[in-house]
C-alpha cells in the first residue's frame, strides 16, 4: 500500500487538480482493522436502534407529544444522520482496505457532517430554552412553547445548519489541492483538507471560523443563560421534591450538552500548534460516533417518562403477541 500511496501522491504533484482523496484511516496497523470493524459495527447498531427506537417511541406515545420530546425526536434523527455520514465509510475502509473517497464524495461528507453538527448545536439550545420555560415560567409554558413556535425553531435550526455547511463547502472546495491528496484523518473534515491546499487560505479560514463560532457560541449562550435562570429559580424552590424534579428534568440534557460542546470546543477552538493527528482522531471518534450513540442512552436512562413509554410499548407488544386476533 505504501507504493500505491507514493505513486498516487507523485501523480497529484504533477497535476493541478485532485479528483479523489486517500484517507489514512484510524490506524496503520492491519491487525487492528477487524477488531475496530467489529467495534464500530456494534456502535453503529446501538446508534441505529437507540435513535430510531427513540423516534418511534416518541411518535407512538401521545404522553411524549410535548415540545421537549419534539426536539428530542429530531435530535435522534440528526444523530442517526451524523453517524450514517461517517461510520459506513470508515467500516468499508477497515473491511476492504479501500481508503479512497471521490472529490464529490468528500464534499458531500463535509456538507452533511457540518450541517448535522450545526443543527445538533441548535437543537440542544432549543431544549435548554424549553427547560427554562418549563421551570422558570410554568404558568406561561403552553403559550411560550406552542407547536408553531417549535416548528419555527426547528426549521430555523435546519436552515442555518445547512446554510453554514453550504458556505463551508463553497469556501473549502473552491481552493486548489495540489500538494497531496492524502487526508490524515478517517473522514473528510475541514482542518485536514485545508492543510492540503496550495491556495491562499487566510480568508477561507476566517470565514469558517466566523460561521463555526456562530454555530457554537450562539446556542451555547442560549444554553448558559437558560440554565443560569433555571438554577436561580430552583434555588428559590423551598421543597426538596420540587428541587429534585426540576434538576432531574435538566440532568440528562446537561450531560448531553457538556459532552457535545466539550469535544467540539476541544477539537476546533484551540491553537493549531496544539493539534496532534492521533489525539484529533480519538476526539473525532468521540463526537462522530460515541455521542450519537450515547444521546438516546442518556435520555432514556435518566428519564421516567421515556422508561414508562418503553414499558408500555413492550407490554402492548406482548399482549398483541399472546392475543394476535
C-alpha positions in Angstrom: 0.0 0.0 0.0 3.0 2.3 0.6 4.0 2.1 -3.1 0.4 2.8 -4.1 0.2 5.9 -1.9 3.5 7.2 -3.2 2.5 6.8 -6.9 -0.8 8.5 -6.2 0.9 11.4 -4.5 3.5 11.9 -7.3 0.7 11.9 -9.8 -1.1 14.6 -7.9 2.0 16.7 -7.5 2.5 16.8 -11.3 -1.1 17.9 -12.0 -3.0 20.8 -10.6 -6.3 19.3 -9.6 -7.4 16.4 -7.3 -10.3 14.1 -8.3 -10.1 11.8 -5.3 -8.6 11.7 -1.8 -7.0 9.0 0.2 -8.0 8.7 3.9 -5.2 7.5 6.2 -7.9 6.0 8.5 -7.6 5.4 12.2 -4.6 3.2 12.3 -1.7 1.8 10.1 -1.8 -1.5 12.0 -3.6 -4.1 9.8 -4.0 -6.3 12.9 -6.4 -3.7 14.4 -8.7 -3.4 11.3 -11.0 -6.4 12.2 -11.3 -5.6 15.9 -12.1 -1.9 15.0 -14.6 -3.0 12.4 -16.4 -5.2 14.9 -16.4 -2.3 17.5 -17.7 0.2 15.0 -20.4 -2.2 13.8 -21.6 -2.6 17.4 -21.5 1.2 17.9 -23.4 1.8 14.7 -26.1 -0.8 15.5 -26.6 0.6 19.0 -26.8 4.1 17.4 -29.4 3.0 14.9 -31.5 1.0 17.4 -31.3 3.7 20.1 -32.0 6.7 17.9 -34.6 5.2 15.6 -36.2 3.5 18.6 -36.4 6.9 20.3 -38.1 8.4 17.2 -40.6 5.5 17.1 -41.3 5.7 20.8 -41.9 9.4 20.9 -44.1 9.2 17.7 -46.1 6.3 19.2 -46.7 7.5 22.8 -49.1 10.5 23.0 -47.8 11.3 26.5 -44.5 12.2 24.8 -46.1 14.7 22.4 -44.6 17.7 24.2 -42.0 20.3 23.0 -39.1 18.7 24.9 -39.7 15.3 23.2 -40.4 17.0 19.8 -36.9 18.3 19.9 -35.5 15.1 21.3 -37.1 13.1 18.4 -35.4 15.5 16.0 -32.1 15.2 17.9 -32.3 11.4 17.4 -32.9 11.9 13.7 -29.9 14.2 13.5 -27.7 11.8 15.5 -28.7 9.0 13.1 -27.8 11.2 10.1 -24.5 12.3 11.6 -23.3 8.8 12.4 -24.5 7.5 9.0 -22.4 10.2 7.3 -19.2 8.9 8.8 -19.4 5.3 10.1 -20.3 3.2 7.0 -17.4 4.7 5.0 -15.0 4.0 7.9 -16.3 0.4 8.2 -15.9 -0.2 4.5 -12.3 1.1 4.7 -11.5 -1.2 7.6 -13.0 -4.2 5.9 -11.9 -3.8 2.3 -8.8 -1.6 2.7 -10.4 0.9 0.2 -9.5 4.2 1.7 -10.2 6.3 -1.5 -13.0 8.9 -1.4 -14.0 10.8 -4.5 -13.8 14.6 -4.6 -17.6 14.9 -4.7 -17.9 12.2 -2.0 -15.6 14.2 0.2 -17.6 17.4 -0.4 -20.8 15.6 0.4 -19.4 14.2 3.6 -18.2 17.6 4.8 -21.6 19.1 3.9 -23.7 16.6 5.9 -21.2 16.4 8.7 -21.1 20.2 9.2 -24.8 20.5 8.6 -25.9 17.9 11.2 -23.3 19.2 13.7 -24.7 22.7 13.4 -28.3 21.5 13.7 -27.5 19.4 16.8 -25.9 22.5 18.4 -29.1 24.5 17.9 -31.4 21.6 19.0 -29.5 21.4 22.3 -30.1 25.2 22.7 -33.8 24.9 21.9 -34.1 22.1 24.5 -32.4 24.3 27.1 -34.8 27.1 26.3 -37.7 24.7 26.6 -36.4 23.6 30.1 -36.1 27.3 31.0 -39.7 28.0 30.0 -40.9 24.9 32.0 -39.0 25.6 35.2 -39.0 29.5 35.3 -42.3 30.3 33.6 -44.5 27.2 34.2 -47.8 29.2 34.1 -46.9 30.6 30.6 -45.2 27.5 29.3 -48.0 26.4 27.0 -48.3 29.9 25.4 -44.5 30.2 25.0 -43.7 26.7 23.6 -46.6 26.4 21.1 -46.4 23.8 18.3 -46.0 26.7 15.8 -43.1 28.1 17.8 -41.4 24.7 18.0 -41.8 24.3 14.2 -40.3 27.7 13.6 -37.3 26.9 15.9 -36.7 23.6 14.2 -37.0 25.0 10.7 -34.6 27.9 11.6 -32.1 25.4 13.1 -32.1 23.3 9.9 -31.9 26.2 7.6 -29.0 27.7 9.5 -27.2 24.4 9.9 -27.3 23.6 6.1 -26.7 27.3 5.1 -23.5 27.4 7.1 -22.4 24.0 5.8 -23.0 25.3 2.2 -20.8 28.3 3.0 -18.1 25.9 4.3 -18.3 23.8 1.1 -18.2 26.8 -1.2 -15.1 28.1 0.6 -13.1 24.9 1.1 -13.8 23.3 -2.3 -13.1 26.4 -4.3 -9.5 26.0 -3.2 -6.8 24.2 -5.3 -5.5 21.0 -3.8 -2.1 20.3 -5.4 0.3 19.4 -2.5 -1.0 15.9 -1.9 -4.3 14.0 -1.9 -3.7 12.1 1.4 -6.1 13.3 4.2 -4.6 12.4 7.5 -7.9 11.5 9.0 -10.6 8.8 8.9 -13.2 11.1 7.2 -13.3 14.3 5.2 -13.0 17.2 7.8 -12.2 20.8 7.1 -8.9 21.2 9.1 -7.0 18.3 7.4 -8.4 19.4 4.0 -7.1 23.0 4.4 -3.6 21.6 5.1 -3.6 20.1 1.6 -4.5 23.3 -0.2 -1.9 25.3 -2.1 -4.2 28.3 -2.4 -4.2 31.3 0.0 -6.4 30.0 2.8 -6.4 33.0 5.2 -9.9 34.3 4.1 -11.3 30.8 3.9 -10.1 30.1 7.5 -11.6 33.4 8.7 -15.0 32.7 7.1 -15.0 29.1 8.5 -14.0 30.4 12.0 -16.8 33.1 12.0 -19.5 30.7 10.9 -18.2 27.9 13.1 -18.1 30.2 16.1 -21.7 31.3 15.4 -22.8 27.6 15.2 -21.3 27.1 18.7 -21.3 30.4 20.5 -25.0 31.5 19.9 -26.5 28.1 21.0 -24.0 27.9 23.9 -25.1 31.4 25.2 -28.7 30.4 25.0 -27.9 27.2 27.0 -25.8 29.1 29.5 -28.4 31.8 30.3 -31.3 29.3 30.3 -29.5 27.2 32.9 -28.4 30.3 34.9 -32.1 31.3 35.2 -33.1 27.7 35.9 -30.6 27.4 38.8 -31.7 30.8 40.3 -35.3 29.7 40.1 -34.6 26.2 41.6 -32.7 27.7 44.5 -35.8 29.7 45.4 -37.9 26.5 45.5 -38.4 25.6 49.1 -39.4 22.0 48.8 -36.7 19.3 48.3 -39.1 17.4 46.0 -39.6 20.4 43.8 -35.8 20.9 43.5 -35.2 17.3 42.7 -37.9 17.3 40.0 -36.5 20.5 38.4 -33.0 19.1 38.4 -34.0 15.7 37.1 -35.6 17.2 34.0 -32.4 19.1 33.3 -29.7 16.5 34.2 -29.9 14.4 31.1 -29.9 17.4 28.8 -26.9 19.0 30.7 -25.0 15.7 30.4 -25.5 15.7 26.6 -24.6 19.4 26.4 -21.3 19.0 28.3 -20.2 16.0 26.2 -21.1 17.6 22.9 -19.7 21.1 23.5 -16.6 19.8 25.4 -15.4 17.8 22.4 -16.3 20.3 19.7 -14.5 23.2 21.5 -11.5 21.0 22.2 -11.3 19.9 18.6 -12.0 23.2 16.7 -11.3 26.1 19.0 -7.7 25.6 20.2 -4.5 26.7 18.6 -3.3 24.7 15.5 0.1 24.1 17.2 -1.6 22.0 19.9 -3.2 19.6 17.4 -1.8 16.1 17.1 -3.1 13.7 14.5 -3.7 10.8 17.0 -5.5 12.9 19.7 -7.6 14.6 17.0 -8.7 11.2 15.6 -9.6 10.0 19.1 -11.7 13.1 19.8 -13.3 12.9 16.4 -14.3 9.3 17.1 -16.0 10.6 20.2 -18.2 13.2 18.6 -18.9 11.5 15.3 -19.6 8.0 16.7 -19.9 7.9 20.5 -22.1 11.0 21.1 -24.8 9.9 18.6 -24.8 6.5 20.4 -24.8 8.0 23.9 -27.6 10.6 23.5 -30.6 8.1 23.4 -29.0 6.2 26.3 -28.5 9.3 28.4 -32.2 10.4 27.7 -33.7 7.0 28.3 -31.7 6.0 31.4 -32.3 9.3 33.3 -35.9 9.8 32.2 -39.0 8.3 33.8 -41.4 9.3 31.0 -39.3 7.6 28.4 -38.9 4.5 30.6 -42.7 4.4 31.2 -43.4 4.8 27.4 -40.9 1.9 26.7 -42.6 -0.4 29.3 -46.0 0.5 27.9 -44.8 -0.3 24.3 -43.3 -3.7 25.4 -46.5 -4.6 27.4 -48.6 -3.8 24.3 -46.4 -5.8 22.0 -46.6 -8.8 24.5 -50.4 -8.6 24.5 -50.5 -8.5 20.7 -48.1 -11.5 20.6 -50.3 -13.5 23.0 -53.6 -12.4 21.5 -53.0 -11.8 17.8 -56.7 -11.7 16.9 
